[in-house]
Amino acid sequence: MPLGKVLREFTAKAMSVKQTDLGGGRVQVEVNLSGESTGQGSGQVLSTLVIEGSGPGRPSTYHMTGVLLGASGSVMRFTSSGVGMRTGEGHKSRFRGAVSYATEDPQLAEFNTMIAAAEFEADPLTQTLKGAVCEWK
């Protein structure tokens, strides 16, 4: 299934980070983020990213939930989950997954029935996240 047009691009900065040892070599990292989204429904993004991993060189799973506070006054909730790997460039990791949305704004109603694809890169040293969401046809 091909990816369609880019719906939005986003950047975010970590506001807080919590790390929990899950035992058996697994670690959970919870990051609260604040940032901006451009494109359809642009505005302020507030989200929580939870990553579970078992060390460098192994894939990690992620789950993100958040809200987009649109410049127009709209509110759009989203949830995303997928997998990630270290890029080999410093401490950076790249993540890919699916995104779903919920909104009561009639201008953004098409998002309620959409499954989109997300790709983003996280850099723990700068505590930033940067990525894009595309239509998934």
C-alpha positions in Angstrom: 0.0 0.0 0.0 1.6 3.3 -1.1 1.8 6.4 1.1 0.0 9.5 -0.2 0.6 13.1 0.3 2.2 14.6 3.4 -0.6 15.7 5.7 1.6 17.4 8.3 5.1 17.9 9.5 6.0 18.3 13.2 8.8 19.2 15.6 8.7 18.8 19.3 10.9 19.3 22.4 10.9 17.1 25.4 9.4 18.7 28.5 10.1 15.8 30.8 11.6 12.3 30.6 11.0 9.3 32.9 13.0 6.0 32.5 11.8 2.7 34.1 13.7 -0.6 34.3 11.2 -3.3 33.3 13.5 -6.2 34.2 15.0 -8.7 31.8 17.1 -6.0 30.1 14.0 -4.1 29.0 13.6 -0.4 29.6 10.6 2.0 29.2 11.2 5.6 28.5 8.3 8.0 28.8 8.7 11.5 27.2 6.2 14.4 27.4 6.6 16.6 24.4 5.4 20.0 23.2 5.8 21.3 19.7 4.3 22.6 16.5 2.6 21.0 13.5 2.3 22.5 10.0 0.1 21.4 7.2 -3.6 20.3 7.6 -4.8 21.3 11.0 -1.6 23.1 11.9 -1.1 24.2 15.5 0.4 23.3 18.9 1.0 19.6 19.7 1.1 18.2 23.2 1.9 14.4 23.4 3.4 11.6 25.4 5.7 9.1 23.8 6.4 5.8 25.5 9.2 3.7 24.1 10.0 0.1 25.2 13.3 -1.4 24.2 15.9 -4.0 25.1 19.1 -2.2 24.2 21.1 -0.9 21.3 20.9 -2.8 18.0 17.5 -4.1 18.8 14.1 -2.8 17.7 12.0 -0.8 20.1 8.2 -0.4 20.2 6.5 2.9 20.7 3.1 4.3 21.5 2.2 8.0 21.4 -0.9 9.7 22.4 -1.6 13.4 22.2 -3.7 16.4 21.1 -3.3 18.9 18.3 -4.6 22.4 19.3 -5.3 23.9 15.9 -4.6 27.5 15.0 -8.3 27.7 14.0 -9.5 26.6 17.5 -10.0 23.0 16.5 -9.0 20.1 18.8 -7.8 16.8 17.3 -6.7 13.9 19.5 -4.3 11.3 18.0 -2.7 8.0 18.9 0.2 6.3 17.1 2.2 3.1 17.6 4.9 1.3 15.7 8.6 0.4 15.9 12.0 2.1 15.9 15.7 1.5 15.6 18.9 3.4 16.3 20.1 5.1 13.1 23.8 4.6 13.8 24.2 8.4 13.9 25.0 9.3 17.5 22.1 8.4 19.8 19.4 9.1 17.2 16.5 6.7 16.5 14.1 6.5 13.6 10.5 5.4 14.2 7.7 4.3 11.8 4.1 3.5 12.6 0.4 4.1 12.1 -1.7 7.1 13.3 -5.4 7.5 13.9 -7.3 10.7 14.8 -10.5 11.8 16.5 -12.0 15.3 16.2 -15.4 17.0 16.5 -14.4 19.8 14.1 -16.4 19.5 10.9 -13.5 21.0 8.9 -11.2 18.1 9.9 -13.9 15.3 9.9 -12.0 13.4 7.2 -9.4 12.6 9.8 -11.9 10.5 11.8 -11.9 7.8 9.2 -8.2 8.0 8.2 -5.3 5.8 9.1 -2.1 7.6 8.4 1.6 6.7 8.4 4.1 8.4 10.7 7.8 8.6 10.5 9.9 10.6 12.9 13.5 10.8 14.3 14.3 11.3 18.0 17.5 12.8 19.2 18.0 12.2 23.0 21.0 14.6 23.1 19.0 17.6 21.9 15.8 16.2 23.3 14.0 16.8 20.0 11.6 14.9 17.8 11.0 15.8 14.1 8.8 14.0 11.6 5.9 13.8 9.2 2.5 12.1 8.8 1.4 10.9 5.4 -1.9 9.5 4.0 -1.8 5.8 4.0 -3.9 4.7 1.0 
